[in-house]
Amino acid sequence: MGVLADLRNVAAIIAFGLALPAATAASESNADCVGDALRAIPKVNSPATLHDSFLAFRACDDGAVSERFTDAVTHLLALQWDSIAQVQSLAATDSPFKEFILRHIDATAPAETLRRISFNAQRLCPDRSQSFCAELRQAAEAVLR
C-alpha cells in the first residue's frame, strides 16, 4: 500500500507539473488579450472597426473589456447613427456579432445614451433596417425600465 500511495503521489506531482505551465500560459494569453483589447477598443470609430475588435477580442469580453465594448457599441449607436446600415449589414451576416451588439446595450451605459439609441431606432431608422432597429430599441428600453 505504501508503494501504491507513493506512485499516486508521483503521478499527481507529474500531472500538476504538466498542467501548471498550460494554466500559466492560458492566464498569460488572457492577460495579453485583455491588455490588447483595452488598448484597441477605445480606437473603435466605425462599424468595421467595431466588428474587427469583436472578432479579435470576443474571447476576453468580460469585466473591463466588456465595459469598453459597451462604451464602443452604445457610442456608435447613439452618436454615429448614420452608420446604422453598415452595422445592420454586418449583424445580418454575422449572428454572433448581432448578439454581441444587443448584449452590449446594457445598464453600464448612461441612461441618456440609451434614450438616444431608442430615439434613433424609432425615429431615424432606414426602411430596410426596421427589424434590426426594433431589436435595438427593445434592448435599450428594456435596460431603461
N, C-alpha and C positions, 0 to 999 in steps of 0.2 A: 504494500500500500504506500510506503514511503517513496519508493521509486516512481510509482504512478503519479503521486502528488507532485514530485519534482518535475516529471515530464510535463504535467499540466502547467506548472509554473513557467517552465521554459517556453512552452507553446504560447502562453499568454504574453510573455515578455517579447517573443518574436512577433506575434500578431500586433501588439501595441506598438512595437518599434517600427513595423511596416506601415501601420495606419497613421502614425504621428506625422511623418513627412507629407502624406497625402492631405491630412487635415490642415497642416500648416500651409501647404501650397494653395489649398482651396481658400483659406482665410486671407492669404496674401493676394490671391486673384480677386476676391471680393473687395478687398481694400483698394486695389487698383481700379476696379470697376467703379466703386463709389467715388474715389478721387477724380477719376477721369470724367464721370458723369457730372459731378459738382462743378467742374471747370467748363464743361461743354454746354450744359443745358441753359445757362444764362445767355448764351450766344444765339439761342434759337430766335429766329426773326421771320420765319415763314413756315407754311405748312410742310414744305420739303425738308427744311432743317429739323422741324419737329419730328417728322417721320424718320429721318436719319438717326436722330437721337433715340427715338423709341427702339429702332432696330438694334442700335449699338448697346443700349443700356437697360433694356427691359428686364434683364436678369437681376439687376440690383435696384429695382423700383420699389424702394422701401425707405422708411424714415426720412432723412434729409433729402435724398434723391427724389422720393415721392413728392415731397413738398415743392421742390424745384420744378418737377414735371407739372404739378398743379398750377403753379405760377405761370409756366410757359403756355399751357393749354388755355387757361382762362384768360390770360392776356391776349392771346391770339383771337379767341372768340369774342372778347369784349371790345378790343381796340383795333383789330385788323379784320373786321368783318368782311371787307371787300375781297378777302381771300377764301371765303367760305366755300365757293365752288371747288377750289383746289383741295380743301380739307375733305369735303364730301367725296370727291373723286378718289382720293387716297383711302378713305374709310370704306368706300364701296368695293375696292379691290383688295383690301387687307382687313378682314374682320377682326383680328386681334387688335389692330390699330384703332378701329372704331370703338371697341370695348374699352381700350385704354383712354381714348378721348372722353367717353362718357363717365368712366370711373374717376377721372381727374376733375370732374365738375363736382367738387366736394366742399365740405364745411370748412376746410382750411383757407378757402378763397374768401376775399372780402365780400360782404353782402352786396355792396354796390356793384361789384364786378359781376356777381351772379344775376343781379337785376338787369344789368346791361346785356348779358348773354340772352336772358329771357326776352327782353325787348327786341334785340336784333333778330332772334329766331322767329318771333311772332310778326314783326312789322317789316323786316328788311330781307326776308328770305327769297332767294330766286325761285322761280316756279319749279325748276327741275330738282330742287333740293328740299322740297316741302316735307317729305317723310323724315329726312335727317334732321331738319330744323325742329320738327315736332319732338324728336328724341332729345335734342339739346335743350329745348325749352322745358320739357318734362324733368330732365335731370336737374336743371338749375332751380326750378320751382320746388322740387322735392326737397332740396337742401335748404331752401329759404323757409319752408314750413316749420 
